[in-house]
């Protein structure tokens, strides 16, 4: 399990029905059937927009907290510990599921809750957890890994695109977000 004391993730309620990753799942299947730069780029770009279901255990920690008048009281604060999966050769990963239905197949003896997390939050969690090698989309079915090396490459491309947009005086709107592309033999070109 990962324990991230300094990591702040925005939490909010989300209906399971609001998450639809059908297009991403279909793109992963197409990429597996015909692995090309084009099919890989489509998967990456759809993954960047996706919301995943991630299993975590919730703990309540009671802390002494001072209010504005310096009156001290006990306050319950919740802490999430994200569950991990391990591969004997490839290491430890966060499992990320494209649907709540697939998450039900996650095997553990521990009670857990599902967190809906955007790609960026999951990438940030991965970056801040040294003992984790990345995250895996649908580990029981599609088993698509996003290693730290791949995530670093994606982050670099996004930061470059933002820098170019700022230099050109543009504002980064939803439509002008970078279109990630992967070239053959480039850095991080592993499956």
N, C-alpha and C positions, 0 to 999 in steps of 0.2 A: 504494500500500500504506500501511496505517496502522501507525505505530510507537507503542505506548503503554507507556512505561516505568513509569508509576506505577499502572497499572490492574492490579488483582488479580482474576483470575477463577478460581473454584474449578474445578479440573479433576478429572475422574474417568472411569473407563472406563464405557462404556454400550454395551449391545448394540443394534445397529441395529433388531433386532426389538422392542425395548422402546419404540421411538418410533412412535406411531400418531397421525397427524394427519388421519385420514380425515374426522372430523367437521368439522374446521376447513376442509379443502379443499371439502367439500360446502357448508358455510356460505358460503364465498367465492363459489362458483358460484351459489348462491341469491341472494346479494347482487347479483352482476353481472346476474342475470336480472330482479331486482325490487329496485331500490335504495330502501330505506326506512330510517327510523331503527331500526326493529326488526331488520332484517337486518344493518345495520351494527353495532348493539350486540352481536348474537350473534357476529359475526366478532371484534370486539374482545375480548369475554370469553373466547372460545375461544383466541384468540392469546395472551392473558395466561397461559394454562395450558400452552401448547405448548412443545415442544422443537424447535429448528431445527438443520439441518446448515449450517455456515458454513465456507467454504474458507479455509485459512491455510497459510502457509509456516512451517516450523520451522527455527530456527537454533540452533546451540550456541555459546554464548559461554563462554570459559574465563576464570575470575576467580580472583584470589588471595583466599583466605578464611582467617581466623584462627579456630582452635578455642578451647575454653575455657582451654587452657593457653598461648594466644598462639602456638601453632605454626602457621606459614603453609603452606598447601598449595594446589595448583591444583584447582579444582572446575568441572566442566561444568554450566552452567545453560542450560536451554532457553528460547528466546524465540519467541513466535508473532507473525507479521505477517499480519494479516488482509487478504485480497485484496479489491479494490474493483471496482465497475462504475461506468461514467460514462454520463450522458445529456447530450447537447449543451446542452439548455436547463435541465434540472432539477438538474444537478450530480452529485456523487459519492455512492454508497451502498454499504453492505455488502449482499451478496447473502445471503439466508437461505432455505434450501430445506426444504420440509415432509417430504421423504423423501430417502434416500440415492440412490435411483434417479434422481430429478430432478437431484440434484447432479452426477451423471455428465454431464449436458448442459452444465455450466459450461465455457465456452471460455476457455482460457488456454494459453500456451506454458510456463508455470512449473509445476513439480511442487508439489503441495499435499496437505495432509491435511485431513480433515473433523473439525470440532469440533462436538459436540452442545452447543448453548447454549440455555438457557431464555430466555424473552422478557425477563425483568428483566436478565439478564446482557448481552443484546444491546442493550437500551435504555441500559444503563450504559456500554457500550463506545461507543455512538453519542454519548452525552452528553459523554464524555471526549475525543472526537476532533473538534477544531474544523473540520477540512477536510472532514468528512463531513456530508451533509444528512439522513441517516436510514438506514433499511434497507428492502430490498424483499423481500417474500415471493414466492418462486418467480418470479424475474424473467423466465424464459424461457416461462412459461405464464400464470399468473394475474397476475403483475406488480402486486402490491398494495403500495404504498409506505406506510411509517410514517415521516413526516418528523419532524424535531426538534420542530416546532410541535405535531403530533399527540401525540408522546410526552410533551411538557410538559403538555398537557391531561390525559392519562391519569394522569401522576404527581400532578398537582394533585388530581384526584378521589380517588386512592388515599390521599394524605396527609390530605385532609379527612375521609375515612371513618375512618381510623385515629385521628385526633384526636377525632372524635365518639365513637368506641368507647371511647377512654381516658377521656374526660369522663364517659361513662355507666358507667365501671367495668367494661367488658367486656374480655375478652381476645380478640385477633384469632385465631380458629381458622380452619381451612381452610374451614369452612362459612360463616363470617361475613365473608369477604373481600368487598370491594365489587363490586357489579354495575355496570359502567361503562355509562352511557347517554349518547347524543349527542342534542342537541336541534337542531331546524332553525335554521339561521342563527347558531348559536353559534360561539364562537371555535374556529378550527381546522376549520371545516366545509368542507374541500375534499376532493375525491376523490383 
